């Protein structure tokens, strides 16, 4: 079995009323959201589907991102397949990494429903090999998932190989309502090996805080969730 020794993390999560945001990523850096639409995101947390908590938070954040920032969206688990292989390749670039993309990202998210598996490693591979193709400078991935890899090799083991020859990719991981210790270790390793940030979020407020910290916004969004009627 593969073990990784990781430091303990502790966060004091607070939320406040939104004011102004400041997307302060390094000039020339490209950012890609990789968001979980696997079947488990249909489960309820405090009376609201986890996917709706994620979508509501993204809806608050996206309009405040500087239009000149290069940002894209990849989703996974949004479709099933006739075979396990097809289900484990359900990862799609919905919005290419580009400026002024917030509206496109919001539209793509609203048209996507959770359905399938959790191909995290495949999604990371596609992002690094294809989604960032032609870009120099730093590449920043924000991965949000509610579970560990259940299709491919461990993303932790894969990034350990990646950093041997790629120093330009940073992966922040938001583990949303993940309770399995092995999954948490796997995901935390994935971020730390690349010099990224790791967050364990179990409430709407913690999710908002994690996304804010990952994109370096100036103020926290208010975790106000309105359930679908």
Backbone torsions as a table, in degrees:
resi	resn	phi	psi	omega
1	UNK	NA	147.7	-177.0
2	UNK	-94.6	124.8	-179.6
3	UNK	-121.8	144.5	176.7
4	UNK	-130.0	129.0	176.6
5	UNK	-85.6	122.9	-175.9
6	UNK	-127.5	147.5	177.1
7	UNK	-73.2	154.5	177.2
8	UNK	-77.7	148.5	179.5
9	UNK	-122.9	145.1	177.4
10	UNK	-144.0	130.0	-178.6
11	UNK	-128.3	142.0	175.1
12	UNK	-100.4	100.8	-172.5
13	UNK	-87.5	125.6	174.5
14	UNK	-136.6	156.0	177.0
15	UNK	-129.1	154.8	178.0
16	UNK	-143.4	169.2	-179.4
17	UNK	-65.2	136.2	-179.3
18	UNK	-63.9	141.8	176.5
19	UNK	-125.0	-97.1	175.3
20	UNK	-122.5	148.9	-179.7
21	UNK	-111.4	153.8	177.6
22	UNK	-139.5	105.9	-179.3
23	UNK	-81.0	100.0	-168.5
24	UNK	-107.4	41.7	177.3
25	UNK	-74.5	155.5	179.5
26	UNK	-55.9	138.7	-179.6
27	UNK	-59.8	134.4	-179.7
28	UNK	90.3	-9.0	179.9
29	UNK	-75.9	142.9	177.4
30	UNK	-110.2	134.8	-177.3
31	UNK	-119.3	135.3	178.7
32	UNK	-128.0	121.1	170.0
33	UNK	-79.6	131.5	170.5
34	UNK	-119.6	108.3	-170.1
35	UNK	-113.8	144.4	-174.3
36	UNK	-84.0	120.4	172.0
37	UNK	-123.7	34.5	175.8
38	UNK	-72.3	167.0	-173.7
39	UNK	-58.3	-34.1	-177.7
40	UNK	-66.2	-16.8	176.7
41	UNK	-71.4	-8.6	174.7
42	UNK	-81.5	-10.5	179.9
43	UNK	-69.2	157.8	-175.5
44	UNK	-96.8	141.3	175.1
45	UNK	-130.6	116.2	-176.5
46	UNK	54.2	40.1	174.7
47	UNK	84.0	2.2	-178.7
48	UNK	-129.6	140.5	177.3
49	UNK	-60.7	140.5	-179.9
50	UNK	-59.3	-37.4	-179.9
51	UNK	-63.7	-34.4	178.8
52	UNK	-71.4	-33.7	173.9
53	UNK	-62.6	-43.0	178.7
54	UNK	-64.6	-46.2	-177.2
55	UNK	-65.7	-38.0	-180.0
56	UNK	-65.5	-41.2	178.9
57	UNK	-66.0	-42.8	178.3
58	UNK	-63.4	-36.9	-179.7
59	UNK	-62.3	-33.8	178.3
60	UNK	-75.5	-35.7	-173.4
61	UNK	-82.3	-42.4	-170.6
62	UNK	-56.1	-44.3	-177.2
63	UNK	-63.9	-18.0	-176.1
64	UNK	-94.0	-3.4	178.5
65	UNK	-73.5	135.1	-179.9
66	UNK	-54.5	125.7	-178.4
67	UNK	-58.5	-22.9	-179.3
68	UNK	-81.4	-10.2	178.9
69	UNK	-75.4	138.8	178.8
70	UNK	-87.5	111.4	-176.2
71	UNK	-136.4	141.7	178.9
72	UNK	-136.4	177.6	-178.0
73	UNK	-138.0	128.5	168.6
74	UNK	-122.7	141.0	176.7
75	UNK	-124.7	157.5	175.8
76	UNK	-141.7	157.5	-179.9
77	UNK	78.2	11.7	-174.3
78	UNK	-86.1	-0.1	176.7
79	UNK	-151.9	153.7	173.3
80	UNK	-94.6	176.9	177.6
81	UNK	-138.7	168.3	177.4
82	UNK	-73.2	-20.3	179.0
83	UNK	-131.5	159.0	175.6
84	UNK	-57.3	-34.9	179.5
85	UNK	-60.9	-45.6	180.0
86	UNK	-64.5	-41.4	179.3
87	UNK	-62.9	-32.9	-179.1
88	UNK	-85.8	5.4	172.4
89	UNK	-117.3	18.0	178.9
90	UNK	-81.3	79.2	178.9
91	UNK	-144.3	124.1	-173.3
92	UNK	-134.2	138.2	170.7
93	UNK	-80.7	107.7	-177.3
94	UNK	-84.5	-36.7	179.9
95	UNK	-137.2	117.3	179.1
96	UNK	-60.3	153.8	177.5
97	UNK	-65.8	114.3	-173.3
98	UNK	-161.8	163.4	175.9
99	UNK	-75.9	162.1	177.1
100	UNK	52.0	43.1	-174.0
101	UNK	-103.5	-0.5	-174.3
102	UNK	-57.6	-43.7	179.9
103	UNK	-63.3	-41.2	177.8
104	UNK	-63.9	-40.7	179.7
105	UNK	-64.1	-44.6	179.3
106	UNK	-60.6	-42.9	179.6
107	UNK	-63.9	-43.4	-179.6
108	UNK	-64.2	-39.3	179.9
109	UNK	-65.7	-39.7	-177.6
110	UNK	-69.0	-18.8	-179.3
111	UNK	-99.2	9.7	-173.8
112	UNK	-118.0	135.9	-179.3
113	UNK	-124.0	147.0	178.4
114	UNK	-72.6	135.4	-176.0
115	UNK	-144.6	-40.5	-161.8
116	UNK	-119.1	-135.7	-172.2
117	UNK	-89.0	-169.1	-176.9
118	UNK	-127.2	72.3	-178.6
119	UNK	-83.5	72.9	-176.6
120	UNK	-67.7	-51.6	-175.3
121	UNK	-63.0	-42.6	177.3
122	UNK	-59.5	-41.2	179.8
123	UNK	-64.1	-41.5	177.8
124	UNK	-64.3	-41.0	178.1
125	UNK	-61.8	-44.7	179.3
126	UNK	-63.0	-39.6	179.9
127	UNK	-62.5	-48.0	-176.3
128	UNK	-70.3	-41.6	-175.7
129	UNK	-79.8	-33.5	-171.6
130	UNK	-117.0	-50.5	-171.0
131	UNK	-66.2	-30.6	-179.5
132	UNK	-99.7	9.0	-176.7
133	UNK	-59.7	132.7	177.7
134	UNK	89.2	-6.6	179.8
135	UNK	-97.7	134.0	171.6
136	UNK	-98.5	176.2	179.2
137	UNK	81.3	-167.7	-175.1
138	UNK	-74.5	142.8	173.8
139	UNK	-117.6	126.5	-174.0
140	UNK	-119.8	116.9	177.6
141	UNK	-104.4	132.3	172.4
142	UNK	-112.7	104.0	-176.7
143	UNK	-99.7	122.7	175.4
144	UNK	-115.5	125.5	-178.0
145	UNK	-145.1	151.0	175.9
146	UNK	-107.6	17.1	177.9
147	UNK	-168.7	172.6	178.5
148	UNK	-85.0	174.3	177.7
149	UNK	-57.8	132.7	174.3
150	UNK	-131.6	22.0	179.6
151	UNK	-126.6	-45.5	-165.0
152	UNK	-122.2	-163.7	173.8
153	UNK	-66.7	163.0	178.8
154	UNK	-61.3	133.3	176.3
155	UNK	-62.2	-28.1	176.9
156	UNK	-61.8	-47.9	179.8
157	UNK	-64.8	-36.4	-179.0
158	UNK	-68.1	-44.2	-179.0
159	UNK	-68.8	-26.6	175.6
160	UNK	-62.6	-34.3	174.8
161	UNK	-77.4	-37.8	-178.2
162	UNK	-59.4	-45.7	-173.9
163	UNK	-70.6	-8.7	176.2
164	UNK	-69.2	-27.1	-178.7
165	UNK	-132.0	-2.3	176.6
166	UNK	-127.9	117.1	179.5
167	UNK	-109.6	6.9	-172.8
168	UNK	-104.1	6.4	-176.3
169	UNK	-115.9	125.4	175.6
170	UNK	-118.1	133.2	-178.5
171	UNK	-119.7	115.6	169.2
172	UNK	-91.6	137.1	-178.8
173	UNK	-121.8	128.2	173.5
174	UNK	-110.8	108.7	178.1
175	UNK	-88.8	104.3	-173.0
176	UNK	-96.8	108.4	179.2
177	UNK	60.3	37.8	176.4
178	UNK	-93.2	126.7	-175.6
179	UNK	-114.8	-21.6	-178.6
180	UNK	-71.8	126.3	-176.6
181	UNK	-60.7	-41.0	-179.9
182	UNK	-63.5	-40.6	178.5
183	UNK	-65.1	-42.8	179.4
184	UNK	-62.7	-42.2	177.9
185	UNK	-62.6	-43.2	179.8
186	UNK	-60.3	-44.8	-177.0
187	UNK	-73.2	-39.5	178.8
188	UNK	-64.0	-41.8	176.4
189	UNK	-58.9	-42.3	-178.3
190	UNK	-57.0	-39.5	179.4
191	UNK	-77.3	-48.6	-172.4
192	UNK	-65.1	-36.5	-179.6
193	UNK	-60.8	-32.6	-179.8
194	UNK	-93.0	3.7	-177.4
195	UNK	80.8	16.8	-178.7
196	UNK	-90.3	-175.3	-179.1
197	UNK	-104.9	147.4	177.0
198	UNK	-122.0	134.0	178.3
199	UNK	-131.0	136.8	172.0
200	UNK	-110.2	111.7	-175.2
201	UNK	-115.4	127.0	-178.2
202	UNK	-122.0	2.2	177.1
203	UNK	-138.4	168.8	176.9
204	UNK	-61.1	-39.7	-179.5
205	UNK	-64.8	-42.4	179.5
206	UNK	-67.7	-35.8	177.0
207	UNK	-62.8	-46.4	178.5
208	UNK	-60.3	-44.5	-179.9
209	UNK	-61.8	-42.2	-178.3
210	UNK	-64.1	-45.9	178.8
211	UNK	-64.3	-40.4	178.5
212	UNK	-60.3	-47.4	-179.7
213	UNK	-63.3	-37.6	-176.7
214	UNK	-67.7	-35.0	179.0
215	UNK	-100.9	6.7	175.1
216	UNK	58.8	44.5	175.1
217	UNK	-75.0	158.8	-172.6
218	UNK	-77.0	-38.3	-179.3
219	UNK	-123.3	156.8	175.5
220	UNK	-78.7	145.0	173.2
221	UNK	-79.7	158.0	177.0
222	UNK	-85.2	126.6	-178.3
223	UNK	-81.3	75.5	-179.3
224	UNK	-111.6	108.6	-174.6
225	UNK	-107.7	128.7	177.5
226	UNK	-110.5	109.6	-177.7
227	UNK	-60.6	148.1	175.4
228	UNK	-66.4	142.8	178.2
229	UNK	-97.8	NA	NA
